[in-house]
Amino acid sequence: MRLYIKNMVCDRCKMVVKAELEKLGFNPISIQLGEVKIEQENISEEEKNGLKLALDRFGFELLTEKKQQLVEQVKTVIIELVHYSKEILKLNLSDYLSEKLGIEYANLSAAFSEHESQTIEKYFIAQKIEKVKELLAYGEKSLSEIAYDLNYSSVAHLSTQFKKVTGLTPSAYKSNKKLERKTLNEV
C-alpha cells in the first residue's frame, strides 16, 4: 500500500517517518520524499488515525484525497529537481512533470492551482529562489555558477527573477546580515 505524506522534504524527514511507521508496527518497503510504500495492503481507520497523530507531532500530514496526493507528488518532483538533483532540466518543466508522473500537464496544473493558490511555475520559481538564497548564504559559488547550476539562461535572468520574488538583488541579499530563508515546505 502507498501512503502519501505532506511536508517530507529531506532525508531526515524520511528517517523520522520510517521510525514512526516502525513504532506503529508498519513495515515500510520504500520511502521517498512524500511517499511511503508499506507491506500491509490495507490499514484500519484506527491504525490510520494513530498514524495521522504520530505524523502530525512532527509536522507531517497523511494525505488521503487523490488531488492532495497529486499536488504533493508535483511538489516532491520539483523539490527533488531543484534541491537534490544534479541533472540539468533538458525538457521544459511541464513535459518533465508529465513524463515523471505519467499524467497530462493540464490535469497536474489544474489540481495544483486549485489546492495551492499559485501555479506550478510560480512554485518552481519560488523553490529555485530558495536554492539561490541557500547557495548565496554559503558563499562558495559565484552568481554565474549558481545561474548555470539552476539552469538560468543568464545571470541577468537570475538576478531579475530574484529581485522580483525577494525585493532585493542577489548582492544586496548576500550583504544583508539577516539572511532570511524559508524551509522547503514553507515555500
C-alpha positions as CSV (number, residue, x, y, z in Angstrom):
1,M,0.0,0.0,0.0
2,R,1.2,3.5,-0.8
3,L,0.9,6.3,1.7
4,Y,1.3,10.0,0.7
5,I,2.7,12.3,3.3
6,K,2.9,16.0,3.1
7,N,6.0,18.0,4.3
8,M,8.5,15.3,3.7
9,V,11.2,17.4,2.2
10,C,14.6,15.9,3.2
11,D,16.4,12.8,4.2
12,R,15.9,13.5,7.9
13,C,12.1,13.6,7.2
14,K,12.4,10.2,5.7
15,M,14.2,8.9,8.8
16,V,11.6,10.3,11.2
17,V,8.7,8.9,9.1
18,K,10.3,5.5,8.9
19,A,10.9,5.4,12.7
20,E,7.3,6.4,13.4
21,L,5.9,3.8,11.0
22,E,8.0,1.1,12.6
23,K,6.9,2.1,16.1
24,L,3.3,1.7,15.0
25,G,4.0,-1.8,13.6
26,F,4.1,-0.9,9.9
27,N,6.7,-2.4,7.6
28,P,8.0,0.3,5.2
29,I,9.3,-1.2,1.9
30,S,10.4,2.0,0.4
31,I,10.5,5.6,1.5
32,Q,10.7,8.5,-1.0
33,L,10.1,12.2,-0.4
34,G,6.3,12.5,0.1
35,E,5.6,8.8,-0.5
36,V,6.0,5.6,1.5
37,K,5.2,2.1,0.4
38,I,4.3,-0.3,3.2
39,E,4.0,-4.1,3.3
40,Q,0.4,-4.0,4.5
41,E,-2.3,-3.9,1.8
42,N,-4.9,-2.3,4.0
43,I,-4.9,-0.4,7.3
44,S,-7.9,0.1,9.5
45,E,-9.4,3.5,10.4
46,E,-8.0,3.1,13.9
47,E,-4.5,2.5,12.5
48,K,-4.8,5.4,10.1
49,N,-5.9,7.7,12.9
50,G,-2.9,6.6,15.0
51,L,-0.6,7.2,12.1
52,K,-2.1,10.6,11.5
53,L,-1.5,11.6,15.1
54,A,2.1,10.3,15.1
55,L,3.0,12.1,11.9
56,D,1.2,15.3,13.0
57,R,3.5,15.6,16.0
58,F,6.4,16.1,13.6
59,G,4.6,18.4,11.2
60,F,3.7,15.8,8.6
61,E,0.3,15.1,7.3
62,L,-1.1,11.9,5.9
63,L,-2.9,12.7,2.6
64,T,-6.0,10.8,1.8
65,E,-7.6,12.8,-1.0
66,K,-6.3,11.9,-4.6
67,K,-5.9,15.6,-5.6
68,Q,-3.9,16.4,-2.5
69,Q,-1.7,13.4,-3.2
70,L,-1.2,14.5,-6.8
71,V,-0.3,18.1,-5.6
72,E,2.2,16.6,-3.2
73,Q,3.8,14.5,-5.9
74,V,4.2,17.6,-8.1
75,K,5.9,19.4,-5.2
76,T,8.1,16.4,-4.4
77,V,9.3,16.2,-8.0
78,I,10.1,19.9,-8.1
79,I,11.9,19.8,-4.7
80,E,14.0,16.9,-5.8
81,L,14.8,18.6,-9.1
82,V,15.8,21.9,-7.6
83,H,17.4,20.9,-4.4
84,Y,18.8,17.4,-4.8
85,S,19.3,16.6,-8.5
86,K,22.5,17.3,-10.3
87,E,20.8,16.8,-13.7
88,I,20.1,19.8,-15.8
89,L,16.5,20.1,-17.0
90,K,16.6,19.4,-20.7
91,L,12.8,19.5,-21.2
92,N,10.5,22.2,-20.2
93,L,9.0,21.9,-16.8
94,S,5.6,20.8,-18.0
95,D,7.0,18.0,-20.1
96,Y,9.3,16.9,-17.3
97,L,6.4,16.7,-14.8
98,S,4.1,14.9,-17.2
99,E,6.8,12.4,-18.0
100,K,7.9,11.9,-14.4
101,L,4.3,11.4,-13.0
102,G,2.7,9.9,-16.1
103,I,-0.2,12.4,-16.1
104,E,-1.1,15.2,-18.5
105,Y,0.2,18.5,-17.5
106,A,-3.2,20.2,-17.8
107,N,-4.5,17.8,-15.1
108,L,-1.5,18.5,-12.9
109,S,-1.8,22.2,-13.3
110,A,-5.5,22.3,-12.6
111,A,-5.2,20.2,-9.4
112,F,-2.1,22.2,-8.2
113,S,-3.7,25.6,-8.8
114,E,-6.9,24.5,-7.1
115,H,-5.1,23.4,-3.9
116,E,-2.2,25.8,-3.7
117,S,-3.5,29.2,-4.8
118,Q,-0.5,29.5,-7.1
119,T,0.7,28.0,-10.4
120,I,3.2,25.2,-10.7
121,E,5.5,27.6,-12.5
122,K,5.4,30.1,-9.5
123,Y,6.1,27.3,-7.1
124,F,9.0,26.1,-9.2
125,I,10.4,29.7,-9.3
126,A,10.0,30.0,-5.5
127,Q,11.9,26.8,-5.0
128,K,14.7,27.9,-7.3
129,I,14.9,31.3,-5.4
130,E,15.2,29.5,-2.1
131,K,18.0,27.4,-3.5
132,V,19.7,30.6,-4.8
133,K,19.4,32.0,-1.2
134,E,21.0,28.9,0.2
135,L,23.9,29.0,-2.2
136,L,24.4,32.7,-1.6
137,A,24.5,32.2,2.1
138,Y,27.2,29.5,1.7
139,G,29.3,31.9,-0.4
140,E,31.1,29.0,-2.2
141,K,29.8,29.7,-5.7
142,S,29.7,32.8,-7.9
143,L,26.4,34.1,-9.2
144,S,27.4,32.8,-12.7
145,E,27.9,29.3,-11.3
146,I,24.6,29.4,-9.4
147,A,22.8,30.6,-12.6
148,Y,24.4,27.7,-14.5
149,D,23.6,25.1,-11.8
150,L,19.9,26.2,-11.7
151,N,19.5,26.3,-15.4
152,Y,19.0,30.1,-15.8
153,S,19.7,31.4,-19.2
154,S,21.9,34.2,-17.8
155,V,23.0,35.9,-14.6
156,A,20.7,38.8,-15.5
157,H,17.7,36.5,-15.8
158,L,18.5,35.0,-12.3
159,S,19.0,38.5,-10.8
160,T,15.8,39.8,-12.3
161,Q,13.8,36.9,-11.1
162,F,15.4,37.0,-7.6
163,K,14.6,40.7,-7.2
164,K,11.0,40.2,-8.4
165,V,10.5,37.5,-5.7
166,T,12.5,38.8,-2.8
167,G,12.6,42.6,-3.5
168,L,16.4,42.5,-3.3
169,T,19.2,41.9,-5.8
170,P,21.3,38.8,-5.1
171,S,24.2,41.0,-3.9
172,A,22.0,43.1,-1.6
173,Y,20.6,39.9,-0.2
174,K,24.1,38.4,0.3
175,S,25.3,41.6,2.1
176,N,22.3,41.6,4.3
177,K,23.2,40.4,7.8
178,K,19.8,38.8,8.3
179,L,19.7,36.2,5.5
180,E,16.1,35.1,5.7
181,R,15.3,31.7,4.2
182,K,12.2,29.6,4.3
183,T,12.1,25.9,4.9
184,L,11.2,23.9,1.8
185,N,7.7,23.1,3.0
186,E,7.0,26.8,3.6
187,V,7.7,27.8,0.0
